[in-house]
Amino acid sequence: MDLIKLTGLWKKEGQKGAFYSGRFGLGGVLLVFKNDRKDKETDPDLVAYVGQAEKREKPTAEGQDTGVDIPF
């Protein structure tokens, strides 16, 4: 099987504990959380969500914000 790298994940601390987050594509974000609702051994240990990333404000050479997040 050929593997395709989607993103790297960074560990972060939230109000309810640790989670992992990484950006991919043009504005996507992947969030991975521990499954706190695991009732059976067959339930997943982690749950992944995909969402739209918030825009990052990056200044241009003149110090003006373009409002566009360029992923590189």
Legacy VTK file of the C-alpha trace (Angstrom):
# vtk DataFile Version 3.0
C-alpha trace
ASCII
DATASET POLYDATA
POINTS 72 float
0.000 0.000 0.000
1.306 3.438 -0.938
0.923 6.009 1.820
0.058 9.650 1.235
1.059 12.128 3.933
-1.946 14.248 4.906
-0.376 16.464 7.583
1.786 16.557 10.672
0.040 16.751 14.044
1.018 18.910 17.008
0.008 18.105 20.586
-1.956 20.928 22.236
-3.633 21.395 25.608
-7.333 22.262 25.680
-9.858 22.814 28.445
-10.671 19.098 28.537
-7.111 17.808 28.079
-4.667 17.121 25.279
-5.539 16.876 21.592
-3.650 16.903 18.279
-4.050 19.438 15.480
-2.647 19.862 11.965
-3.414 21.908 8.838
-3.686 20.531 5.319
-4.681 21.650 1.838
-6.083 25.124 1.313
-7.635 25.889 4.670
-8.423 22.486 6.179
-7.624 21.449 9.733
-7.568 17.965 11.271
-8.309 17.598 14.997
-7.779 14.318 16.868
-9.183 13.791 20.378
-9.126 10.951 22.893
-12.504 9.172 22.883
-13.882 9.995 26.338
-17.090 8.105 25.530
-15.471 4.711 25.001
-17.885 2.178 26.524
-16.753 -1.052 24.858
-13.329 -2.446 23.954
-14.332 -2.240 20.279
-14.990 1.551 20.456
-12.221 3.724 18.943
-9.486 5.138 21.196
-9.300 8.393 19.207
-11.825 10.432 17.216
-10.799 12.646 14.259
-12.629 15.727 12.991
-12.047 17.809 9.854
-12.930 21.486 9.789
-12.152 24.788 8.119
-9.081 26.511 9.533
-9.352 30.069 10.763
-7.577 32.641 8.619
-4.150 33.643 9.858
-3.236 37.281 9.552
0.121 37.633 7.808
1.543 41.044 6.938
2.789 41.822 3.428
6.162 43.448 2.767
4.508 46.830 3.357
2.985 45.624 6.635
-0.552 45.232 5.235
-2.619 42.089 5.895
-3.662 40.201 2.756
-6.281 38.122 4.637
-5.090 35.008 2.783
-3.324 32.054 4.408
-0.782 30.564 1.986
0.324 27.101 3.215
4.087 26.995 2.744
LINES 1 73
72 0 1 2 3 4 5 6 7 8 9 10 11 12 13 14 15 16 17 18 19 20 21 22 23 24 25 26 27 28 29 30 31 32 33 34 35 36 37 38 39 40 41 42 43 44 45 46 47 48 49 50 51 52 53 54 55 56 57 58 59 60 61 62 63 64 65 66 67 68 69 70 71
